Amino acid sequence: MDYKNAKVVRSWGWYKVLNDKINYKVKELVILSGKSLSMQRHFLRSEHWYLLDGKCHLIIKKNGIEEIINLSALSKGYLIPTKTWHKAINSSDKDCHILEVQYGVKCVEEDIERE
């Protein structure tokens, strides 16, 4: 089985890796209705999120202050810089699909710190 097409199931939903290189990775994330990602940050990569379908809130924490961004399928996307705390919440009744583009020194699953 090709790893790029394997669905990786998590408590919040699932993701698929669509393209994977040393300095960039593209994923489809599906956050189930009523679920959320953990508050997290990355040291080796930045991420750009594009909402493809559904609705979700992106929480960005800067200097201890949380900013809530409402992502919609018509939005231009959102840049999450390296070392920025972030979390996605799907409080809608529909699954939310996000295209996540990671880029940086190294794009590996181990590059994560959870709050």
N, C-alpha and C positions, 0 to 999 in steps of 0.2 A: 504494500500500500504506500502511496506517495504521501509523505508527511505533510505536504502543503495542503492537501485536501482533507486531512483528518480533522474531525470535529473534536475539540477538547472541551469536555463538560466541566463546569464549575457550579458552585452553589447559586450563583447569580444568573447563570445562563450558559453560554458557550462562545467559543471563538474558533475561527479557522485562519490559518496562515495562508495568505494568497501569494506572497512573494517574500523571499528571505535572502538577504545578502549580508555581508559583514557590517556595512554602515547604514543599511536601511532595511525595514521590514514593513509589510503591509498586511493588516489583519481585518477581518470582519468580526465585530463583536456583536452579540445579541444579548441584551439585558432584558430578562423576563419582567413582565408586569409585577410591580411591587417589590422588586429587588434592587440592589445597589452594589457597586464595587466598593472595596475598602478605600479609606483615605491612604494615598500612597504617593511616592515620588521616585524619580529615577536620577541617577548621577551621570550616566554615560550617554543618555539620549534625550531628545525632545520628542514631543508627539504633536501631530496635527489631527484633530478629530473632525469628521464630517458626518452629520446625522443623515442617514439615508431614508429612514422610515420610522414613524412613531414620534414620541416626544420624550425628552429627558432633561434633567437639570444637571449642570456641571458645577460642582463646588470647587472653587479655587481658594486656597489659603495663602495669603501673603502677609508676613509680619504679624501673624496671629489673628488676622482679620479675614473672615470668610466672605467671599463674593459668590453670589448665586447667578449663574448664567442659564437662561432658558434656551436650549438648543432646539431648533426646528429644522425640518427637511429643506427649508428654503434659505437657511442661513449660510453664510460664506465659510463656515467652519471655525475652528478655534485652535489657536496655538497654545500648547502647554510646554513652557520652557523647561530645560533641565533644572532639577532641584526644586521644582514647584509642587507643593502638595495639591492633590486633586482627587476628586471622587465623582462618579456619575450615579445619579439616582433616577430610577424609573418609577414614578408614582402614578403613571397612567394605567389604563386598563388594556393597553396594547403593548406588545414587545417592541423594544427600540433597537434599531440596527445602526451601528456606527462603523464607518470606515476609519480605521486608525492607521496613520502613516507615521512610523517611528524612523528617526534618523539621528545619527551621532557617531561617536567613536566606535561603539559596539551596541548592537541591538540583541540582547539576550534576556531570557526570562529571569535570570538571577539578579539582574539590575533592578531591584525593587526594595524599597524600605516602606513598611507599613506603620502607620501611627498607632 
